[in-house]
């Protein structure tokens, strides 16, 4: 089901299993070196199925179920559907920025297909979603998809609940401010806000009665997450989020160009500046938009390497920088 204001029936369960941004996709992130992709992501979701069913947990996915709005690999979509249909409680999925081509979910997005086929319940607009009876307590849950305003007051959203939680997919300023990030604020009648979108686990912030948490992704896509521990989280009747370890490999990133001997640093830095800055001066800043995979700029870089007999170390660093730029552009 796709929820545009509809409310799900009250469910009885032992808690909520909260899953952060799986980013399922057939395209392997640039620095991941897994032989089989996206098997690591599917394996984590399969582990979540076993965990949720064994403990009778309802399931919430914080957004970015997919890495791209339109997933072209039909076999992968079928694999994912089989996994998701294994949950005893049908997952409720928030809409993340990677799930949509436009400002809101449309029929052209792959996530919409899963909702229309009742594989998951997709929350397409900012609304109260469902209530859950956990032990002797009842909680009300709402969601706000990416790009929609987080409510400042949720009084009246539910009746006869002991406390209320809201799930979002936004840039939130947990660890200091940065342009465009929303500072945590007090939400009337909201006890807990759980956010997706930000990939690393963040330290919680309390504003008024509202506690803001960001569990982090189950998928490590970029090298800045090398120390991030992928976990699912169980929300219990008291409102606490308890981490549950997921299976993962530690050595999954190609760190070529990241680790350079100290003695080489000055020479490498000078060579990188020569190889990269010169190209940036000569090339239009629209090259990445002209070729989504950066192939035009990559050809120019390789030609520059050849003509200047650039060292292998510098080549590795510049190639990795270009790869990260392409990856960021693809995710933006």
C-alpha angles and dihedrals in degrees: 000000000000110000117217094163099323115130125220122231118265111273128207114217143138094253143309124285106215115204120192121221107310095192093204109193143141092232110087114224111255101253098035111106101191113145091219119039134220091007092103090059095045090048091055091050090049088052088051090053091054092045095047095046094045092053099033094243125166112226133237122181112199097217138280093076083160127044092216129032091235114039107199098193107095093187091055092049090052091049091051092048090054090052095047093047088058092073113102089214112047108245120249109219128199117213114250131193092259091055096063137060094198135026095291138018114287137176089265092068121090092224089062090060092056090050095047090050091051093242088127136358108247121204105214100172137032104274146127104274114185147328124239129204108215112180108308094340132082123208131192119219130197134172140210118200124218115290096019125108118266107232120248094203128031098172110141094023091114137016126211097016127134096217141349135233132189129201122208142175106211148120100267123182098232098146104034128313129291131174112294097007118131114232113227110263138183113273114200111246093359115122099178136022119190117193134200127187097069105092102210126067108258133206110257122254127204121210115179106315093334119100112201119207135176113194097186133228129307088215122066103210103165136042093248086072094058090116096040115114111218109228141160117221133221118216109206133196092271093057096253121139110220118193122235118196118237125203112264142153119239100209102059104121130083102229095185108145092016096083114056127163112255092237090061098047100098095045093044093048091051092048093047090051090051094047099042109028093048089056093047089054092051100040129071114250088233095071093103090052091049091056116023092208095049092244095143094053091040091057090052091049093050091049089051090051091052097048094045097039089233116198121256092244093056091044090055093049095048092045090052091049091051091048091053091048091052091047093051090048091051091051096045 
